[in-house]
Amino acid sequence: MERTAVESSQIVSIGFEPELETLEIEFKGGKVYRYFEVPGIRHTELMAAESKGKYFGQHIRGKYVFKKLEPELTGA
């Protein structure tokens, strides 16, 4: 999945596949997580948020099923 670099103290890049409702987030430190069944509005709001880390903590973390990706799956 292609990700877009973002300005954030916690997040490096964010990707989204609308057809699959899958959100992918790369955090500082290199860990990448994929979140499933995430509505498109969450991605839109996350990308527009002044604080992406705060938005993530309030609206995504703990609310969606996720999987930590292994480095070979992320292209790292």
PQR file of N, CA, C, O and H, with PARSE charges and radii, in Angstrom:
ATOM      1  N   MET A   1       0.843  -1.176   0.000 -0.4000 1.5000
ATOM      2  CA  MET A   1       0.000   0.000   0.000 -0.0000 2.0000
ATOM      3  C   MET A   1       0.891   1.243   0.000  0.5500 1.7000
ATOM      4  O   MET A   1       1.870   1.316   0.743 -0.5500 1.4000
ATOM      5  N   GLU A   2       0.552   2.189  -0.815 -0.4000 1.5000
ATOM      6  CA  GLU A   2       1.307   3.447  -0.843 -0.0000 2.0000
ATOM      7  C   GLU A   2       0.880   4.306   0.337  0.5500 1.7000
ATOM      8  O   GLU A   2      -0.302   4.410   0.662 -0.5500 1.4000
ATOM      9  H   GLU A   2      -0.244   2.130  -1.419  0.4000 1.0000
ATOM     10  N   ARG A   3       1.865   4.913   0.963 -0.4000 1.5000
ATOM     11  CA  ARG A   3       1.602   5.803   2.079 -0.0000 2.0000
ATOM     12  C   ARG A   3       2.115   7.197   1.750  0.5500 1.7000
ATOM     13  O   ARG A   3       3.056   7.366   0.976 -0.5500 1.4000
ATOM     14  H   ARG A   3       2.826   4.828   0.699  0.4000 1.0000
ATOM     15  N   THR A   4       1.478   8.187   2.354 -0.4000 1.5000
ATOM     16  CA  THR A   4       1.864   9.579   2.186 -0.0000 2.0000
ATOM     17  C   THR A   4       2.566  10.045   3.451  0.5500 1.7000
ATOM     18  O   THR A   4       2.065   9.835   4.556 -0.5500 1.4000
ATOM     19  H   THR A   4       0.713   8.050   2.984  0.4000 1.0000
ATOM     20  N   ALA A   5       3.730  10.680   3.294 -0.4000 1.5000
ATOM     21  CA  ALA A   5       4.457  11.226   4.439 -0.0000 2.0000
ATOM     22  C   ALA A   5       3.631  12.349   5.063  0.5500 1.7000
ATOM     23  O   ALA A   5       3.012  13.144   4.357 -0.5500 1.4000
ATOM     24  H   ALA A   5       4.138  10.851   2.397  0.4000 1.0000
ATOM     25  N   VAL A   6       3.632  12.403   6.398 -0.4000 1.5000
ATOM     26  CA  VAL A   6       2.885  13.433   7.108 -0.0000 2.0000
ATOM     27  C   VAL A   6       3.782  14.094   8.152  0.5500 1.7000
ATOM     28  O   VAL A   6       4.786  13.529   8.586 -0.5500 1.4000
ATOM     29  H   VAL A   6       4.135  11.757   6.971  0.4000 1.0000
ATOM     30  N   GLU A   7       3.391  15.305   8.541 -0.4000 1.5000
ATOM     31  CA  GLU A   7       4.096  16.005   9.613 -0.0000 2.0000
ATOM     32  C   GLU A   7       3.446  15.613  10.927  0.5500 1.7000
ATOM     33  O   GLU A   7       2.278  15.917  11.172 -0.5500 1.4000
ATOM     34  H   GLU A   7       2.575  15.764   8.189  0.4000 1.0000
ATOM     35  N   SER A   8       4.214  14.935  11.768 -0.4000 1.5000
ATOM     36  CA  SER A   8       3.696  14.471  13.044 -0.0000 2.0000
ATOM     37  C   SER A   8       4.866  14.070  13.926  0.5500 1.7000
ATOM     38  O   SER A   8       5.903  13.634  13.425 -0.5500 1.4000
ATOM     39  H   SER A   8       5.162  14.688  11.569  0.4000 1.0000
ATOM     40  N   SER A   9       4.706  14.213  15.224 -0.4000 1.5000
ATOM     41  CA  SER A   9       5.761  13.787  16.140 -0.0000 2.0000
ATOM     42  C   SER A   9       5.716  12.288  16.375  0.5500 1.7000
ATOM     43  O   SER A   9       6.672  11.716  16.899 -0.5500 1.4000
ATOM     44  H   SER A   9       3.863  14.567  15.630  0.4000 1.0000
ATOM     45  N   GLN A  10       4.612  11.637  15.992 -0.4000 1.5000
ATOM     46  CA  GLN A  10       4.454  10.202  16.229 -0.0000 2.0000
ATOM     47  C   GLN A  10       4.356   9.370  14.958  0.5500 1.7000
ATOM     48  O   GLN A  10       4.756   8.206  14.942 -0.5500 1.4000
ATOM     49  H   GLN A  10       3.835  12.102  15.566  0.4000 1.0000
ATOM     50  N   ILE A  11       3.825   9.964  13.894 -0.4000 1.5000
ATOM     51  CA  ILE A  11       3.500   9.214  12.675 -0.0000 2.0000
ATOM     52  C   ILE A  11       4.379   9.687  11.526  0.5500 1.7000
ATOM     53  O   ILE A  11       4.573  10.887  11.328 -0.5500 1.4000
ATOM     54  H   ILE A  11       3.500  10.910  13.907  0.4000 1.0000
ATOM     55  N   VAL A  12       4.909   8.721  10.767 -0.4000 1.5000
ATOM     56  CA  VAL A  12       5.755   9.035   9.615 -0.0000 2.0000
ATOM     57  C   VAL A  12       4.918   9.133   8.340  0.5500 1.7000
ATOM     58  O   VAL A  12       5.049  10.086   7.571 -0.5500 1.4000
ATOM     59  H   VAL A  12       4.751   7.747  10.928  0.4000 1.0000
ATOM     60  N   SER A  13       4.047   8.123   8.125 -0.4000 1.5000
ATOM     61  CA  SER A  13       3.262   8.100   6.894 -0.0000 2.0000
ATOM     62  C   SER A  13       1.943   7.367   7.106  0.5500 1.7000
ATOM     63  O   SER A  13       1.789   6.563   8.026 -0.5500 1.4000
ATOM     64  H   SER A  13       3.941   7.349   8.750  0.4000 1.0000
ATOM     65  N   ILE A  14       0.984   7.677   6.209 -0.4000 1.5000
ATOM     66  CA  ILE A  14      -0.360   7.116   6.295 -0.0000 2.0000
ATOM     67  C   ILE A  14      -0.807   6.696   4.896  0.5500 1.7000
ATOM     68  O   ILE A  14      -0.618   7.424   3.923 -0.5500 1.4000
ATOM     69  H   ILE A  14       1.109   8.330   5.462  0.4000 1.0000
ATOM     70  N   GLY A  15      -1.402   5.510   4.818 -0.4000 1.5000
ATOM     71  CA  GLY A  15      -1.974   5.030   3.565 -0.0000 2.0000
ATOM     72  C   GLY A  15      -3.397   4.564   3.797  0.5500 1.7000
ATOM     73  O   GLY A  15      -3.779   4.256   4.925 -0.5500 1.4000
ATOM     74  H   GLY A  15      -1.556   4.918   5.609  0.4000 1.0000
ATOM     75  N   PHE A  16      -4.188   4.512   2.723 -0.4000 1.5000
ATOM     76  CA  PHE A  16      -5.580   4.080   2.852 -0.0000 2.0000
ATOM     77  C   PHE A  16      -6.039   3.445   1.562  0.5500 1.7000
ATOM     78  O   PHE A  16      -5.772   3.961   0.477 -0.5500 1.4000
ATOM     79  H   PHE A  16      -3.878   4.763   1.806  0.4000 1.0000
ATOM     80  N   GLU A  17      -6.740   2.310   1.680 -0.4000 1.5000
ATOM     81  CA  GLU A  17      -7.364   1.649   0.535 -0.0000 2.0000
ATOM     82  C   GLU A  17      -8.872   1.704   0.756  0.5500 1.7000
ATOM     83  O   GLU A  17      -9.415   0.908   1.521 -0.5500 1.4000
ATOM     84  H   GLU A  17      -6.957   1.891   2.561  0.4000 1.0000
ATOM     85  N   PRO A  18      -9.556   2.641   0.088 -0.5600 1.5000
ATOM     86  CA  PRO A  18     -10.987   2.827   0.344  0.2800 2.0000
ATOM     87  C   PRO A  18     -11.838   1.599   0.049  0.5500 1.7000
ATOM     88  O   PRO A  18     -12.790   1.320   0.777 -0.5500 1.4000
ATOM     89  N   GLU A  19     -11.510   0.864  -1.006 -0.4000 1.5000
ATOM     90  CA  GLU A  19     -12.317  -0.302  -1.371 -0.0000 2.0000
ATOM     91  C   GLU A  19     -12.289  -1.359  -0.274  0.5500 1.7000
ATOM     92  O   GLU A  19     -13.268  -2.075  -0.065 -0.5500 1.4000
ATOM     93  H   GLU A  19     -10.736   1.091  -1.598  0.4000 1.0000
ATOM     94  N   LEU A  20     -11.162  -1.451   0.425 -0.4000 1.5000
ATOM     95  CA  LEU A  20     -10.998  -2.449   1.486 -0.0000 2.0000
ATOM     96  C   LEU A  20     -11.177  -1.853   2.879  0.5500 1.7000
ATOM     97  O   LEU A  20     -11.133  -2.573   3.876 -0.5500 1.4000
ATOM     98  H   LEU A  20     -10.367  -0.869   0.256  0.4000 1.0000
ATOM     99  N   GLU A  21     -11.377  -0.541   2.945 -0.4000 1.5000
ATOM    100  CA  GLU A  21     -11.470   0.167   4.218 -0.0000 2.0000
ATOM    101  C   GLU A  21     -10.296  -0.208   5.123  0.5500 1.7000
ATOM    102  O   GLU A  21     -10.471  -0.561   6.289 -0.5500 1.4000
ATOM    103  H   GLU A  21     -11.412   0.044   2.135  0.4000 1.0000
ATOM    104  N   THR A  22      -9.096  -0.120   4.551 -0.4000 1.5000
ATOM    105  CA  THR A  22      -7.882  -0.486   5.264 -0.0000 2.0000
ATOM    106  C   THR A  22      -6.968   0.724   5.380  0.5500 1.7000
ATOM    107  O   THR A  22      -6.612   1.357   4.386 -0.5500 1.4000
ATOM    108  H   THR A  22      -8.953   0.167   3.604  0.4000 1.0000
ATOM    109  N   LEU A  23      -6.599   1.031   6.619 -0.4000 1.5000
ATOM    110  CA  LEU A  23      -5.735   2.149   6.936 -0.0000 2.0000
ATOM    111  C   LEU A  23      -4.384   1.599   7.380  0.5500 1.7000
ATOM    112  O   LEU A  23      -4.318   0.684   8.201 -0.5500 1.4000
ATOM    113  H   LEU A  23      -6.888   0.517   7.427  0.4000 1.0000
ATOM    114  N   GLU A  24      -3.318   2.157   6.838 -0.4000 1.5000
ATOM    115  CA  GLU A  24      -1.972   1.717   7.205 -0.0000 2.0000
ATOM    116  C   GLU A  24      -1.199   2.907   7.746  0.5500 1.7000
ATOM    117  O   GLU A  24      -1.156   3.966   7.120 -0.5500 1.4000
ATOM    118  H   GLU A  24      -3.372   2.900   6.171  0.4000 1.0000
ATOM    119  N   ILE A  25      -0.592   2.730   8.908 -0.4000 1.5000
ATOM    120  CA  ILE A  25       0.136   3.814   9.555 -0.0000 2.0000
ATOM    121  C   ILE A  25       1.542   3.361   9.913  0.5500 1.7000
ATOM    122  O   ILE A  25       1.735   2.323  10.545 -0.5500 1.4000
ATOM    123  H   ILE A  25      -0.628   1.869   9.417  0.4000 1.0000
ATOM    124  N   GLU A  26       2.521   4.158   9.497 -0.4000 1.5000
ATOM    125  CA  GLU A  26       3.911   3.935   9.874 -0.0000 2.0000
ATOM    126  C   GLU A  26       4.252   4.930  10.973  0.5500 1.7000
ATOM    127  O   GLU A  26       4.108   6.141  10.808 -0.5500 1.4000
ATOM    128  H   GLU A  26       2.365   5.001   8.984  0.4000 1.0000
ATOM    129  N   PHE A  27       4.707   4.390  12.095 -0.4000 1.5000
ATOM    130  CA  PHE A  27       5.053   5.222  13.241 -0.0000 2.0000
ATOM    131  C   PHE A  27       6.552   5.475  13.282  0.5500 1.7000
ATOM    132  O   PHE A  27       7.340   4.738  12.690 -0.5500 1.4000
ATOM    133  H   PHE A  27       4.824   3.406  12.229  0.4000 1.0000
ATOM    134  N   LYS A  28       6.930   6.535  13.994 -0.4000 1.5000
ATOM    135  CA  LYS A  28       8.354   6.802  14.215 -0.0000 2.0000
ATOM    136  C   LYS A  28       8.918   5.555  14.899  0.5500 1.7000
ATOM    137  O   LYS A  28       8.263   4.961  15.756 -0.5500 1.4000
ATOM    138  H   LYS A  28       6.290   7.134  14.475  0.4000 1.0000
ATOM    139  N   GLY A  29      10.092   5.175  14.528 -0.4000 1.5000
ATOM    140  CA  GLY A  29      10.682   3.948  15.051 -0.0000 2.0000
ATOM    141  C   GLY A  29      10.525   2.796  14.080  0.5500 1.7000
ATOM    142  O   GLY A  29      11.121   1.737  14.272 -0.5500 1.4000
ATOM    143  H   GLY A  29      10.624   5.657  13.831  0.4000 1.0000
ATOM    144  N   GLY A  30       9.714   2.995  13.018 -0.4000 1.5000
ATOM    145  CA  GLY A  30       9.634   2.014  11.951 -0.0000 2.0000
ATOM    146  C   GLY A  30       8.511   1.000  12.010  0.5500 1.7000
ATOM    147  O   GLY A  30       8.338   0.233  11.063 -0.5500 1.4000
ATOM    148  H   GLY A  30       9.230   3.856  12.862  0.4000 1.0000
ATOM    149  N   LYS A  31       7.743   0.966  13.084 -0.4000 1.5000
ATOM    150  CA  LYS A  31       6.643  -0.006  13.154 -0.0000 2.0000
ATOM    151  C   LYS A  31       5.493   0.445  12.262  0.5500 1.7000
ATOM    152  O   LYS A  31       5.149   1.626  12.200 -0.5500 1.4000
ATOM    153  H   LYS A  31       7.884   1.589  13.853  0.4000 1.0000
ATOM    154  N   VAL A  32       4.901  -0.548  11.562 -0.4000 1.5000
ATOM    155  CA  VAL A  32       3.787  -0.277  10.653 -0.0000 2.0000
ATOM    156  C   VAL A  32       2.609  -1.143  11.065  0.5500 1.7000
ATOM    157  O   VAL A  32       2.740  -2.349  11.273 -0.5500 1.4000
ATOM    158  H   VAL A  32       5.180  -1.507  11.612  0.4000 1.0000
ATOM    159  N   TYR A  33       1.456  -0.499  11.179 -0.4000 1.5000
ATOM    160  CA  TYR A  33       0.231  -1.209  11.555 -0.0000 2.0000
ATOM    161  C   TYR A  33      -0.819  -0.991  10.487  0.5500 1.7000
ATOM    162  O   TYR A  33      -0.915   0.077   9.883 -0.5500 1.4000
ATOM    163  H   TYR A  33       1.349   0.481  11.010  0.4000 1.0000
ATOM    164  N   ARG A  34      -1.609  -2.042  10.270 -0.4000 1.5000
ATOM    165  CA  ARG A  34      -2.711  -1.989   9.306 -0.0000 2.0000
ATOM    166  C   ARG A  34      -4.008  -2.163  10.092  0.5500 1.7000
ATOM    167  O   ARG A  34      -4.170  -3.122  10.847 -0.5500 1.4000
ATOM    168  H   ARG A  34      -1.531  -2.909  10.761  0.4000 1.0000
ATOM    169  N   TYR A  35      -4.929  -1.218   9.901 -0.4000 1.5000
ATOM    170  CA  TYR A  35      -6.208  -1.217  10.603 -0.0000 2.0000
ATOM    171  C   TYR A  35      -7.313  -1.543   9.607  0.5500 1.7000
ATOM    172  O   TYR A  35      -7.322  -1.031   8.487 -0.5500 1.4000
ATOM    173  H   TYR A  35      -4.798  -0.438   9.288  0.4000 1.0000
ATOM    174  N   PHE A  36      -8.252  -2.404  10.025 -0.4000 1.5000
ATOM    175  CA  PHE A  36      -9.275  -2.925   9.124 -0.0000 2.0000
ATOM    176  C   PHE A  36     -10.659  -2.358   9.437  0.5500 1.7000
ATOM    177  O   PHE A  36     -10.962  -2.000  10.576 -0.5500 1.4000
ATOM    178  H   PHE A  36      -8.245  -2.820  10.935  0.4000 1.0000
ATOM    179  N   GLU A  37     -11.496  -2.286   8.388 -0.4000 1.5000
ATOM    180  CA  GLU A  37     -12.870  -1.797   8.473 -0.0000 2.0000
ATOM    181  C   GLU A  37     -12.928  -0.366   9.011  0.5500 1.7000
ATOM    182  O   GLU A  37     -13.768  -0.023   9.843 -0.5500 1.4000
ATOM    183  H   GLU A  37     -11.250  -2.577   7.463  0.4000 1.0000
ATOM    184  N   VAL A  38     -12.008   0.453   8.507 -0.4000 1.5000
ATOM    185  CA  VAL A  38     -11.944   1.862   8.901 -0.0000 2.0000
ATOM    186  C   VAL A  38     -12.699   2.690   7.861  0.5500 1.7000
ATOM    187  O   VAL A  38     -12.329   2.679   6.687 -0.5500 1.4000
ATOM    188  H   VAL A  38     -11.325   0.175   7.831  0.4000 1.0000
ATOM    189  N   PRO A  39     -13.743   3.402   8.265 -0.5600 1.5000
ATOM    190  CA  PRO A  39     -14.496   4.221   7.301  0.2800 2.0000
ATOM    191  C   PRO A  39     -13.613   5.309   6.673  0.5500 1.7000
ATOM    192  O   PRO A  39     -12.704   5.835   7.314 -0.5500 1.4000
ATOM    193  N   GLY A  40     -13.896   5.624   5.436 -0.4000 1.5000
ATOM    194  CA  GLY A  40     -13.127   6.632   4.720 -0.0000 2.0000
ATOM    195  C   GLY A  40     -13.072   7.974   5.433  0.5500 1.7000
ATOM    196  O   GLY A  40     -12.079   8.693   5.331 -0.5500 1.4000
ATOM    197  H   GLY A  40     -14.635   5.196   4.916  0.4000 1.0000
ATOM    198  N   ILE A  41     -14.136   8.314   6.156 -0.4000 1.5000
ATOM    199  CA  ILE A  41     -14.165   9.596   6.860 -0.0000 2.0000
ATOM    200  C   ILE A  41     -13.062   9.659   7.910  0.5500 1.7000
ATOM    201  O   ILE A  41     -12.527  10.736   8.173 -0.5500 1.4000
ATOM    202  H   ILE A  41     -14.943   7.729   6.239  0.4000 1.0000
ATOM    203  N   ARG A  42     -12.717   8.535   8.510 -0.4000 1.5000
ATOM    204  CA  ARG A  42     -11.639   8.518   9.508 -0.0000 2.0000
ATOM    205  C   ARG A  42     -10.309   8.874   8.849  0.5500 1.7000
ATOM    206  O   ARG A  42      -9.520   9.633   9.413 -0.5500 1.4000
ATOM    207  H   ARG A  42     -13.152   7.660   8.297  0.4000 1.0000
ATOM    208  N   HIS A  43     -10.058   8.335   7.667 -0.4000 1.5000
ATOM    209  CA  HIS A  43      -8.825   8.662   6.952 -0.0000 2.0000
ATOM    210  C   HIS A  43      -8.808  10.142   6.583  0.5500 1.7000
ATOM    211  O   HIS A  43      -7.800  10.823   6.772 -0.5500 1.4000
ATOM    212  H   HIS A  43     -10.699   7.719   7.209  0.4000 1.0000
ATOM    213  N   THR A  44      -9.911  10.628   6.064 -0.4000 1.5000
ATOM    214  CA  THR A  44     -10.008  12.035   5.672 -0.0000 2.0000
ATOM    215  C   THR A  44      -9.747  12.948   6.866  0.5500 1.7000
ATOM    216  O   THR A  44      -8.970  13.898   6.775 -0.5500 1.4000
ATOM    217  H   THR A  44     -10.729  10.074   5.911  0.4000 1.0000
ATOM    218  N   GLU A  45     -10.402  12.651   7.981 -0.4000 1.5000
ATOM    219  CA  GLU A  45     -10.228  13.472   9.181 -0.0000 2.0000
ATOM    220  C   GLU A  45      -8.810  13.360   9.738  0.5500 1.7000
ATOM    221  O   GLU A  45      -8.244  14.354  10.192 -0.5500 1.4000
ATOM    222  H   GLU A  45     -11.033  11.879   8.055  0.4000 1.0000
ATOM    223  N   LEU A  46      -8.235  12.160   9.707 -0.4000 1.5000
ATOM    224  CA  LEU A  46      -6.868  11.973  10.189 -0.0000 2.0000
ATOM    225  C   LEU A  46      -5.894  12.811   9.373  0.5500 1.7000
ATOM    226  O   LEU A  46      -5.027  13.481   9.934 -0.5500 1.4000
ATOM    227  H   LEU A  46      -8.696  11.352   9.339  0.4000 1.0000
ATOM    228  N   MET A  47      -6.032  12.776   8.065 -0.4000 1.5000
ATOM    229  CA  MET A  47      -5.124  13.528   7.203 -0.0000 2.0000
ATOM    230  C   MET A  47      -5.284  15.037   7.398  0.5500 1.7000
ATOM    231  O   MET A  47      -4.328  15.789   7.206 -0.5500 1.4000
ATOM    232  H   MET A  47      -6.737  12.232   7.610  0.4000 1.0000
ATOM    233  N   ALA A  48      -6.480  15.483   7.775 -0.4000 1.5000
ATOM    234  CA  ALA A  48      -6.739  16.913   7.963 -0.0000 2.0000
ATOM    235  C   ALA A  48      -6.452  17.384   9.385  0.5500 1.7000
ATOM    236  O   ALA A  48      -6.404  18.587   9.638 -0.5500 1.4000
ATOM    237  H   ALA A  48      -7.256  14.872   7.931  0.4000 1.0000
ATOM    238  N   ALA A  49      -6.263  16.461  10.304 -0.4000 1.5000
ATOM    239  CA  ALA A  49      -6.092  16.820  11.712 -0.0000 2.0000
ATOM    240  C   ALA A  49      -4.810  17.611  11.936  0.5500 1.7000
ATOM    241  O   ALA A  49      -3.765  17.304  11.363 -0.5500 1.4000
ATOM    242  H   ALA A  49      -6.302  15.483  10.099  0.4000 1.0000
ATOM    243  N   GLU A  50      -4.907  18.627  12.774 -0.4000 1.5000
ATOM    244  CA  GLU A  50      -3.733  19.412  13.130 -0.0000 2.0000
ATOM    245  C   GLU A  50      -2.727  18.530  13.868  0.5500 1.7000
ATOM    246  O   GLU A  50      -1.522  18.616  13.633 -0.5500 1.4000
ATOM    247  H   GLU A  50      -5.756  18.877  13.240  0.4000 1.0000
ATOM    248  N   SER A  51      -3.241  17.677  14.767 -0.4000 1.5000
ATOM    249  CA  SER A  51      -2.398  16.718  15.480 -0.0000 2.0000
ATOM    250  C   SER A  51      -2.828  15.311  15.092  0.5500 1.7000
ATOM    251  O   SER A  51      -3.830  14.797  15.590 -0.5500 1.4000
ATOM    252  H   SER A  51      -4.220  17.608  14.957  0.4000 1.0000
ATOM    253  N   LYS A  52      -2.066  14.698  14.205 -0.4000 1.5000
ATOM    254  CA  LYS A  52      -2.416  13.366  13.735 -0.0000 2.0000
ATOM    255  C   LYS A  52      -2.293  12.330  14.849  0.5500 1.7000
ATOM    256  O   LYS A  52      -3.089  11.394  14.923 -0.5500 1.4000
ATOM    257  H   LYS A  52      -1.252  15.116  13.801  0.4000 1.0000
ATOM    258  N   GLY A  53      -1.299  12.498  15.710 -0.4000 1.5000
ATOM    259  CA  GLY A  53      -1.134  11.572  16.825 -0.0000 2.0000
ATOM    260  C   GLY A  53      -2.312  11.634  17.790  0.5500 1.7000
ATOM    261  O   GLY A  53      -2.787  10.600  18.261 -0.5500 1.4000
ATOM    262  H   GLY A  53      -0.652  13.259  15.649  0.4000 1.0000
ATOM    263  N   LYS A  54      -2.778  12.832  18.081 -0.4000 1.5000
ATOM    264  CA  LYS A  54      -3.929  13.009  18.970 -0.0000 2.0000
ATOM    265  C   LYS A  54      -5.187  12.418  18.334  0.5500 1.7000
ATOM    266  O   LYS A  54      -5.957  11.722  18.998 -0.5500 1.4000
ATOM    267  H   LYS A  54      -2.392  13.671  17.698  0.4000 1.0000
ATOM    268  N   TYR A  55      -5.391  12.697  17.046 -0.4000 1.5000
ATOM    269  CA  TYR A  55      -6.560  12.147  16.349 -0.0000 2.0000
ATOM    270  C   TYR A  55      -6.509  10.626  16.376  0.5500 1.7000
ATOM    271  O   TYR A  55      -7.509   9.967  16.660 -0.5500 1.4000
ATOM    272  H   TYR A  55      -4.766  13.262  16.507  0.4000 1.0000
ATOM    273  N   PHE A  56      -5.338  10.075  16.079 -0.4000 1.5000
ATOM    274  CA  PHE A  56      -5.171   8.623  16.095 -0.0000 2.0000
ATOM    275  C   PHE A  56      -5.556   8.062  17.463  0.5500 1.7000
ATOM    276  O   PHE A  56      -6.303   7.087  17.549 -0.5500 1.4000
ATOM    277  H   PHE A  56      -4.525  10.610  15.848  0.4000 1.0000
ATOM    278  N   GLY A  57      -5.050   8.671  18.522 -0.4000 1.5000
ATOM    279  CA  GLY A  57      -5.330   8.194  19.873 -0.0000 2.0000
ATOM    280  C   GLY A  57      -6.803   8.266  20.254  0.5500 1.7000
ATOM    281  O   GLY A  57      -7.304   7.404  20.977 -0.5500 1.4000
ATOM    282  H   GLY A  57      -4.443   9.463  18.453  0.4000 1.0000
ATOM    283  N   GLN A  58      -7.488   9.283  19.774 -0.4000 1.5000
ATOM    284  CA  GLN A  58      -8.891   9.482  20.137 -0.0000 2.0000
ATOM    285  C   GLN A  58      -9.872   8.692  19.272  0.5500 1.7000
ATOM    286  O   GLN A  58     -10.931   8.287  19.751 -0.5500 1.4000
ATOM    287  H   GLN A  58      -7.080   9.983  19.187  0.4000 1.0000
ATOM    288  N   HIS A  59      -9.525   8.467  17.993 -0.4000 1.5000
ATOM    289  CA  HIS A  59     -10.514   7.923  17.059 -0.0000 2.0000
ATOM    290  C   HIS A  59     -10.153   6.591  16.398  0.5500 1.7000
ATOM    291  O   HIS A  59     -11.010   5.965  15.773 -0.5500 1.4000
ATOM    292  H   HIS A  59      -8.664   8.796  17.604  0.4000 1.0000
ATOM    293  N   ILE A  60      -8.908   6.152  16.524 -0.4000 1.5000
ATOM    294  CA  ILE A  60      -8.509   4.928  15.823 -0.0000 2.0000
ATOM    295  C   ILE A  60      -7.951   3.881  16.791  0.5500 1.7000
ATOM    296  O   ILE A  60      -8.401   2.735  16.784 -0.5500 1.4000
ATOM    297  H   ILE A  60      -8.212   6.660  17.031  0.4000 1.0000
ATOM    298  N   ARG A  61      -6.981   4.261  17.619 -0.4000 1.5000
ATOM    299  CA  ARG A  61      -6.363   3.305  18.540 -0.0000 2.0000
ATOM    300  C   ARG A  61      -7.434   2.649  19.417  0.5500 1.7000
ATOM    301  O   ARG A  61      -8.244   3.331  20.045 -0.5500 1.4000
ATOM    302  H   ARG A  61      -6.616   5.192  17.624  0.4000 1.0000
ATOM    303  N   GLY A  62      -7.422   1.330  19.446 -0.4000 1.5000
ATOM    304  CA  GLY A  62      -8.346   0.586  20.287 -0.0000 2.0000
ATOM    305  C   GLY A  62      -9.753   0.452  19.752  0.5500 1.7000
ATOM    306  O   GLY A  62     -10.602  -0.164  20.396 -0.5500 1.4000
ATOM    307  H   GLY A  62      -6.764   0.776  18.936  0.4000 1.0000
ATOM    308  N   LYS A  63     -10.019   1.017  18.581 -0.4000 1.5000
ATOM    309  CA  LYS A  63     -11.373   0.987  18.035 -0.0000 2.0000
ATOM    310  C   LYS A  63     -11.521   0.074  16.807  0.5500 1.7000
ATOM    311  O   LYS A  63     -12.636  -0.257  16.403 -0.5500 1.4000
ATOM    312  H   LYS A  63      -9.329   1.517  18.057  0.4000 1.0000
ATOM    313  N   TYR A  64     -10.388  -0.328  16.221 -0.4000 1.5000
ATOM    314  CA  TYR A  64     -10.425  -1.150  15.016 -0.0000 2.0000
ATOM    315  C   TYR A  64      -9.474  -2.332  15.171  0.5500 1.7000
ATOM    316  O   TYR A  64      -8.460  -2.253  15.863 -0.5500 1.4000
ATOM    317  H   TYR A  64      -9.483  -0.060  16.549  0.4000 1.0000
ATOM    318  N   VAL A  65      -9.828  -3.417  14.513 -0.4000 1.5000
ATOM    319  CA  VAL A  65      -8.949  -4.580  14.472 -0.0000 2.0000
ATOM    320  C   VAL A  65      -7.701  -4.182  13.698  0.5500 1.7000
ATOM    321  O   VAL A  65      -7.795  -3.496  12.681 -0.5500 1.4000
ATOM    322  H   VAL A  65     -10.652  -3.481  13.950  0.4000 1.0000
ATOM    323  N   PHE A  66      -6.535  -4.606  14.169 -0.4000 1.5000
ATOM    324  CA  PHE A  66      -5.300  -4.230  13.496 -0.0000 2.0000
ATOM    325  C   PHE A  66      -4.323  -5.392  13.460  0.5500 1.7000
ATOM    326  O   PHE A  66      -4.483  -6.399  14.150 -0.5500 1.4000
ATOM    327  H   PHE A  66      -6.459  -5.164  14.996  0.4000 1.0000
ATOM    328  N   LYS A  67      -3.305  -5.214  12.629 -0.4000 1.5000
ATOM    329  CA  LYS A  67      -2.231  -6.192  12.508 -0.0000 2.0000
ATOM    330  C   LYS A  67      -0.930  -5.427  12.377  0.5500 1.7000
ATOM    331  O   LYS A  67      -0.823  -4.486  11.590 -0.5500 1.4000
ATOM    332  H   LYS A  67      -3.175  -4.396  12.068  0.4000 1.0000
ATOM    333  N   LYS A  68       0.056  -5.839  13.156 -0.4000 1.5000
ATOM    334  CA  LYS A  68       1.395  -5.261  13.004 -0.0000 2.0000
ATOM    335  C   LYS A  68       2.043  -5.956  11.819  0.5500 1.7000
ATOM    336  O   LYS A  68       2.072  -7.185  11.756 -0.5500 1.4000
ATOM    337  H   LYS A  68      -0.031  -6.604  13.796  0.4000 1.0000
ATOM    338  N   LEU A  69       2.556  -5.183  10.888 -0.4000 1.5000
ATOM    339  CA  LEU A  69       3.166  -5.749   9.696 -0.0000 2.0000
ATOM    340  C   LEU A  69       4.628  -6.076   9.945  0.5500 1.7000
ATOM    341  O   LEU A  69       5.340  -5.343  10.632 -0.5500 1.4000
ATOM    342  H   LEU A  69       2.532  -4.185  10.939  0.4000 1.0000
ATOM    343  N   GLU A  70       5.052  -7.169   9.384 -0.4000 1.5000
ATOM    344  CA  GLU A  70       6.464  -7.555   9.453 -0.0000 2.0000
ATOM    345  C   GLU A  70       7.245  -6.694   8.467  0.5500 1.7000
ATOM    346  O   GLU A  70       6.687  -6.283   7.450 -0.5500 1.4000
ATOM    347  H   GLU A  70       4.474  -7.765   8.825  0.4000 1.0000
ATOM    348  N   PRO A  71       8.517  -6.406   8.736 -0.5600 1.5000
ATOM    349  CA  PRO A  71       9.304  -5.520   7.865  0.2800 2.0000
ATOM    350  C   PRO A  71       9.298  -5.906   6.389  0.5500 1.7000
ATOM    351  O   PRO A  71       9.293  -5.022   5.533 -0.5500 1.4000
ATOM    352  N   GLU A  72       9.299  -7.201   6.064 -0.4000 1.5000
ATOM    353  CA  GLU A  72       9.321  -7.588   4.654 -0.0000 2.0000
ATOM    354  C   GLU A  72       8.029  -7.225   3.931  0.5500 1.7000
ATOM    355  O   GLU A  72       8.020  -7.124   2.704 -0.5500 1.4000
ATOM    356  H   GLU A  72       9.303  -7.919   6.760  0.4000 1.0000
ATOM    357  N   LEU A  73       6.947  -7.027   4.665 -0.4000 1.5000
ATOM    358  CA  LEU A  73       5.677  -6.656   4.043 -0.0000 2.0000
ATOM    359  C   LEU A  73       5.553  -5.155   3.837  0.5500 1.7000
ATOM    360  O   LEU A  73       4.689  -4.699   3.087 -0.5500 1.4000
ATOM    361  H   LEU A  73       6.955  -7.109   5.662  0.4000 1.0000
ATOM    362  N   THR A  74       6.409  -4.385   4.494 -0.4000 1.5000
ATOM    363  CA  THR A  74       6.283  -2.934   4.427 -0.0000 2.0000
ATOM    364  C   THR A  74       7.272  -2.308   3.461  0.5500 1.7000
ATOM    365  O   THR A  74       7.212  -1.108   3.192 -0.5500 1.4000
ATOM    366  H   THR A  74       7.111  -4.755   5.102  0.4000 1.0000
ATOM    367  N   GLY A  75       8.173  -3.111   2.944 -0.4000 1.5000
ATOM    368  CA  GLY A  75       9.186  -2.567   2.041 -0.0000 2.0000
ATOM    369  C   GLY A  75      10.354  -1.974   2.778  0.5500 1.7000
ATOM    370  O   GLY A  75      11.231  -1.361   2.168 -0.5500 1.4000
ATOM    371  H   GLY A  75       8.222  -4.086   3.162  0.4000 1.0000
ATOM    372  N   ALA A  76      10.381  -2.150   4.098 -0.4000 1.5000
ATOM    373  CA  ALA A  76      11.492  -1.607   4.907 -0.0000 2.0000
ATOM    374  C   ALA A  76      12.703  -2.493   4.842  0.5500 1.7000
ATOM    375  O   ALA A  76      13.724  -2.190   5.460 -0.5500 1.4000
ATOM    376  H   ALA A  76       9.669  -2.648   4.593  0.4000 1.0000
TER
END
